[in-house]
Amino acid sequence: SQTRGRFLELLFEAASAWGTVGLSTGLTPGLTTAGKSVIIALMFVGRVGPLTLAAILLRHVRRKAELYYPEEDVMIG
């Protein structure tokens, strides 16, 4: 049916945006501003990566870990 075809085209656009592969069915120019915004958000999340995005968002929740750098005397010669 027509609705099923439209759904598959939208799904393809969303999956292509998430995967940042650059493929399109030509549907994007006809989307509303909200639809284009969703595609842009999917492209951004797909590019940054879900784990990286989660780490950035959750970074302020965790307390800052103390870092200790190793020290060593280097002998030259």
DSSP file (Angstrom, degrees, kcal/mol; ACC not computed):
  #  RESIDUE AA STRUCTURE BP1 BP2  ACC     N-H-->O    O-->H-N    N-H-->O    O-->H-N    TCO  KAPPA ALPHA  PHI   PSI    X-CA   Y-CA   Z-CA
    1    1 A S     >        0   0    0      0, 0.0     4,-1.8     0, 0.0     5,-0.1   0.000 360.0 360.0 360.0 169.3    0.0    0.0    0.0
    2    2 A Q  H  >  +     0   0    0      1,-0.2     4,-2.1     2,-0.2     5,-0.2   0.873 360.0  52.8 -65.7 -39.4    1.0    3.7   -0.3
    3    3 A T  H  > S+     0   0    0      1,-0.2     4,-2.4     2,-0.2    -1,-0.2   0.898 108.0  51.0 -65.6 -40.9    1.4    4.1    3.5
    4    4 A R  H  > S+     0   0    0      1,-0.2     4,-2.3     2,-0.2    -1,-0.2   0.897 110.3  49.6 -63.8 -40.8    3.7    1.1    3.7
    5    5 A G  H  X S+     0   0    0     -4,-1.8     4,-2.0     2,-0.2    -1,-0.2   0.900 111.4  48.5 -64.2 -40.9    5.9    2.5    0.9
    6    6 A R  H  X S+     0   0    0     -4,-2.1     4,-2.4     2,-0.2    -2,-0.2   0.901 110.5  51.6 -65.9 -40.6    6.0    5.9    2.6
    7    7 A F  H  X S+     0   0    0     -4,-2.4     4,-2.7     1,-0.2    -2,-0.2   0.919 109.9  49.1 -62.4 -43.3    7.0    4.3    5.9
    8    8 A L  H  X S+     0   0    0     -4,-2.3     4,-2.4     2,-0.2    -1,-0.2   0.879 110.3  50.9 -65.8 -37.0    9.8    2.4    4.3
    9    9 A E  H  X S+     0   0    0     -4,-2.0     4,-2.3     2,-0.2    -1,-0.2   0.926 112.4  46.3 -64.2 -43.9   11.1    5.5    2.6
   10   10 A L  H  X S+     0   0    0     -4,-2.4     4,-2.4     2,-0.2    -2,-0.2   0.895 112.5  50.6 -64.9 -40.1   11.1    7.4    5.9
   11   11 A L  H  X S+     0   0    0     -4,-2.7     4,-2.7     2,-0.2     5,-0.2   0.902 109.9  50.5 -63.2 -41.5   12.8    4.5    7.6
   12   12 A F  H  X S+     0   0    0     -4,-2.4     4,-2.6     2,-0.2    -2,-0.2   0.920 110.5  49.2 -62.5 -44.2   15.4    4.3    4.9
   13   13 A E  H  X S+     0   0    0     -4,-2.3     4,-2.2     2,-0.2    -2,-0.2   0.913 113.2  47.1 -60.5 -43.3   16.1    8.1    5.3
   14   14 A A  H  X S+     0   0    0     -4,-2.4     4,-2.6     2,-0.2    -2,-0.2   0.917 113.7  46.7 -67.4 -43.0   16.4    7.7    9.1
   15   15 A A  H  X S+     0   0    0     -4,-2.7     4,-2.3     1,-0.2    -2,-0.2   0.882 112.6  50.6 -66.6 -37.7   18.7    4.7    8.9
   16   16 A S  H  X>S+     0   0    0     -4,-2.6     5,-1.7    -5,-0.2     4,-0.6   0.887 111.7  47.8 -66.1 -38.9   20.8    6.4    6.3
   17   17 A A  H ><5S+     0   0    0     -4,-2.2     3,-0.7     2,-0.2    -2,-0.2   0.925 112.3  49.0 -66.8 -44.6   21.1    9.6    8.5
   18   18 A W  H 3<5S+     0   0    0     -4,-2.6    -2,-0.2     1,-0.2    -1,-0.2   0.908 116.1  42.8 -61.5 -42.3   22.0    7.5   11.6
   19   19 A G  H 3<5S-     0   0    0     -4,-2.3    -1,-0.2    -5,-0.2    -2,-0.2   0.529 101.1-137.7 -82.1  -5.4   24.6    5.6    9.6
   20   20 A T  T <<5 +     0   0    0     -3,-0.7    -3,-0.2    -4,-0.6    -4,-0.1   0.885  57.1 138.8  47.8  48.5   25.9    8.8    7.9
   21   21 A V      < -     0   0    0     -5,-1.7    -4,-0.1     2,-0.1    -1,-0.1   0.615  62.3-126.6 -96.0 -14.6   26.2    7.0    4.6
   22   22 A G        +     0   0    0     -6,-0.6     2,-0.3     1,-0.3    -5,-0.1   0.606  59.6 138.5  83.2  11.2   24.8    9.8    2.5
   23   23 A L        +     0   0    0     -7,-0.1     2,-0.3   -11,-0.1    -1,-0.3  -0.644  24.3 173.2 -90.1 149.6   22.1    7.8    0.7
   24   24 A S        -     0   0    0     -2,-0.3   -11,-0.0    -8,-0.1   -15,-0.0  -0.993  39.4-144.6-152.1 152.9   18.7    9.2    0.1
   25   25 A T        -     0   0    0     -2,-0.3    -1,-0.0   -16,-0.2   -15,-0.0   0.355  62.0-102.3 -94.9   3.0   15.4    8.3   -1.7
   26   26 A G  S    S+     0   0    0    -13,-0.0     4,-0.2     3,-0.0    -2,-0.0   0.580  95.2 114.8  86.6  11.4   14.9   12.0   -2.5
   27   27 A L    >   +     0   0    0      1,-0.2     3,-1.1     2,-0.1     4,-0.3   0.735  51.3  80.0 -84.6 -24.7   12.4   12.4    0.3
   28   28 A T  G >  S+     0   0    0      1,-0.3     3,-1.8     2,-0.2    -1,-0.2   0.859  85.3  56.3 -58.8 -43.7   14.4   14.8    2.4
   29   29 A P  G 3  S+     0   0    0      0, 0.0    -1,-0.3     0, 0.0    -2,-0.1   0.799 106.8  52.7 -61.5 -24.6   13.7   18.1    0.5
   30   30 A G  G <  S+     0   0    0     -3,-1.1    -2,-0.2    -4,-0.2    -3,-0.1   0.452  87.5 107.7 -89.0   0.0    9.9   17.5    0.9
   31   31 A L  S <  S-     0   0    0     -3,-1.8    -3,-0.0    -4,-0.3     2,-0.0  -0.349  73.9-109.0 -74.8 157.3   10.1   17.0    4.7
   32   32 A T     >  -     0   0    0      1,-0.1     4,-2.5    -2,-0.1     5,-0.2  -0.227  37.3 -98.0 -72.5 172.8    8.7   19.6    7.1
   33   33 A T  H  > S+     0   0    0      1,-0.2     4,-2.1     2,-0.2     5,-0.1   0.892 127.7  50.9 -61.0 -39.5   11.1   21.7    9.2
   34   34 A A  H  > S+     0   0    0      2,-0.2     4,-2.0     1,-0.2    -1,-0.2   0.908 109.8  50.0 -64.5 -41.5   10.5   19.3   12.1
   35   35 A G  H  > S+     0   0    0      1,-0.2     4,-2.1     2,-0.2    -2,-0.2   0.904 110.9  48.6 -63.7 -42.1   11.3   16.3    9.9
   36   36 A K  H  X S+     0   0    0     -4,-2.5     4,-2.5     1,-0.2    -1,-0.2   0.869 108.8  54.5 -64.9 -36.3   14.5   17.9    8.7
   37   37 A S  H  X S+     0   0    0     -4,-2.1     4,-2.5     2,-0.2    -2,-0.2   0.889 107.0  50.5 -64.5 -38.8   15.4   18.6   12.3
   38   38 A V  H  X S+     0   0    0     -4,-2.0     4,-2.5     2,-0.2    -2,-0.2   0.921 110.5  49.2 -64.1 -43.5   15.0   14.9   13.2
   39   39 A I  H  X S+     0   0    0     -4,-2.1     4,-2.3     2,-0.2    -2,-0.2   0.910 111.4  49.7 -61.9 -42.3   17.2   13.9   10.2
   40   40 A I  H  X S+     0   0    0     -4,-2.5     4,-2.3     2,-0.2    -2,-0.2   0.916 111.3  48.8 -62.5 -43.9   19.8   16.5   11.3
   41   41 A A  H  X S+     0   0    0     -4,-2.5     4,-2.7     1,-0.2     5,-0.2   0.903 111.1  50.2 -63.7 -41.1   19.7   15.1   14.9
   42   42 A L  H  X S+     0   0    0     -4,-2.5     4,-2.6     1,-0.2    -1,-0.2   0.893 110.4  50.2 -64.2 -39.3   20.1   11.6   13.7
   43   43 A M  H  X S+     0   0    0     -4,-2.3     4,-1.9     2,-0.2    -2,-0.2   0.909 112.1  47.7 -64.6 -41.1   23.0   12.5   11.5
   44   44 A F  H  X S+     0   0    0     -4,-2.3     4,-2.8     2,-0.2     5,-0.3   0.944 114.4  44.8 -65.3 -48.1   24.7   14.2   14.5
   45   45 A V  H  X S+     0   0    0     -4,-2.7     4,-2.7     1,-0.2    -2,-0.2   0.897 113.4  51.4 -63.6 -40.2   24.1   11.3   16.9
   46   46 A G  H  < S+     0   0    0     -4,-2.6    -1,-0.2    -5,-0.2    -2,-0.2   0.861 113.6  44.7 -64.5 -35.2   25.2    8.9   14.2
   47   47 A R  H  < S+     0   0    0     -4,-1.9    -2,-0.2    -5,-0.2    -1,-0.2   0.925 118.4  40.9 -74.8 -45.7   28.4   10.8   13.6
   48   48 A V  H  < S-     0   0    0     -4,-2.8     4,-0.2    -5,-0.2    -2,-0.2   0.893 111.9-124.4 -70.7 -39.7   29.3   11.4   17.3
   49   49 A G     X  -     0   0    0     -4,-2.7     4,-2.7    -5,-0.3     5,-0.2   0.238  10.2-104.6 100.8 134.7   28.3    7.9   18.3
   50   50 A P  H  > S+     0   0    0      0, 0.0     4,-2.3     0, 0.0     5,-0.2   0.879 118.6  48.5 -60.7 -40.2   25.8    6.8   20.9
   51   51 A L  H  > S+     0   0    0      2,-0.2     4,-2.3     1,-0.2     5,-0.1   0.907 113.3  47.0 -69.0 -40.5   28.5    5.8   23.5
   52   52 A T  H  > S+     0   0    0     -4,-0.2     4,-2.3     2,-0.2    -1,-0.2   0.919 113.0  49.5 -65.0 -43.3   30.4    9.0   23.1
   53   53 A L  H  X S+     0   0    0     -4,-2.7     4,-2.3     1,-0.2    -2,-0.2   0.904 111.4  49.0 -63.1 -41.0   27.2   11.1   23.4
   54   54 A A  H  X S+     0   0    0     -4,-2.3     4,-2.4    -5,-0.2    -1,-0.2   0.900 110.3  51.5 -64.4 -40.7   26.2    9.1   26.5
   55   55 A A  H  X S+     0   0    0     -4,-2.3     4,-0.9     1,-0.2    -2,-0.2   0.894 110.8  48.3 -63.9 -39.5   29.6    9.7   28.0
   56   56 A I  H  < S+     0   0    0     -4,-2.3     4,-0.5     1,-0.2     3,-0.4   0.921 114.3  45.4 -66.1 -43.6   29.4   13.4   27.4
   57   57 A L  H  < S+     0   0    0     -4,-2.3     3,-0.3     1,-0.2    -2,-0.2   0.840 118.5  41.9 -70.4 -32.3   25.9   13.7   28.8
   58   58 A L  H >X S+     0   0    0     -4,-2.4     4,-1.4     1,-0.2     3,-1.0   0.505  89.5  90.5 -92.5  -4.9   26.8   11.6   31.9
   59   59 A R  T 3< S+     0   0    0     -4,-0.9    -1,-0.2    -3,-0.4    -2,-0.1   0.881  86.1  50.6 -60.4 -39.4   30.2   13.1   32.6
   60   60 A H  T 34 S+     0   0    0     -4,-0.5    -1,-0.3    -3,-0.3    -2,-0.1   0.677 103.6  61.3 -74.7 -15.1   28.8   15.8   34.8
   61   61 A V  T <4 S+     0   0    0     -3,-1.0    -1,-0.2    -4,-0.1    -2,-0.2   0.905  95.4  67.7 -75.9 -42.4   26.9   13.2   36.9
   62   62 A R  S  < S-     0   0    0     -4,-1.4     2,-0.1    -3,-0.1     3,-0.1  -0.448  93.2-109.9 -76.9 149.9   30.0   11.4   38.0
   63   63 A R        -     0   0    0     -2,-0.1     2,-0.2     1,-0.1    -1,-0.1  -0.489  45.4 -89.6 -77.0 154.7   32.4   13.0   40.3
   64   64 A K        -     0   0    0     -2,-0.1     2,-0.2    -4,-0.1    -1,-0.1  -0.442  41.7-130.7 -69.6 127.1   35.7   13.9   38.8
   65   65 A A        -     0   0    0     -2,-0.2     2,-0.3     1,-0.1    -1,-0.1  -0.528  19.9-118.5 -77.8 142.0   38.3   11.1   39.1
   66   66 A E        -     0   0    0     -2,-0.2     2,-0.4     1,-0.0    -1,-0.1  -0.645  27.4-145.1 -81.0 136.7   41.6   12.0   40.5
   67   67 A L        -     0   0    0     -2,-0.3     2,-0.5     2,-0.0    -1,-0.0  -0.853  11.7-166.8-106.4 137.2   44.5   11.4   38.1
   68   68 A Y        -     0   0    0     -2,-0.4    -2,-0.0     0, 0.0     0, 0.0  -0.987   8.4-154.6-122.3 123.3   47.9   10.3   39.1
   69   69 A Y        -     0   0    0     -2,-0.5     2,-0.1     1,-0.0    -2,-0.0  -0.796  23.2-115.5 -96.9 137.6   50.7   10.5   36.5
   70   70 A P        -     0   0    0      0, 0.0     2,-0.4     0, 0.0    -1,-0.0  -0.411  27.1-152.9 -70.9 146.4   53.7    8.1   36.9
   71   71 A E        +     0   0    0     -2,-0.1     2,-0.3     2,-0.0     0, 0.0  -0.956  20.7 162.7-121.5 140.6   57.0    9.7   37.6
   72   72 A E        -     0   0    0     -2,-0.4     2,-0.5     2,-0.0     0, 0.0  -0.984  38.0-119.8-154.9 143.4   60.4    8.2   36.7
   73   73 A D        -     0   0    0     -2,-0.3     2,-0.5     2,-0.0    -2,-0.0  -0.763  31.0-144.8 -83.3 126.9   63.9    9.4   36.4
   74   74 A V        -     0   0    0     -2,-0.5     2,-0.5     2,-0.0    -2,-0.0  -0.833   5.5-148.6 -98.6 126.1   65.1    8.9   32.8
   75   75 A M        -     0   0    0     -2,-0.5     2,-0.5     2,-0.0    -2,-0.0  -0.819  14.9-170.0 -95.6 126.4   68.8    7.9   32.3
   76   76 A I              0   0    0     -2,-0.5    -2,-0.0     1,-0.1     0, 0.0  -0.961 360.0 360.0-118.3 131.6   70.3    9.2   29.1
   77   77 A G              0   0    0     -2,-0.5    -1,-0.1     0, 0.0    -2,-0.0   0.434 360.0 360.0 102.5 360.0   73.7    8.1   27.9
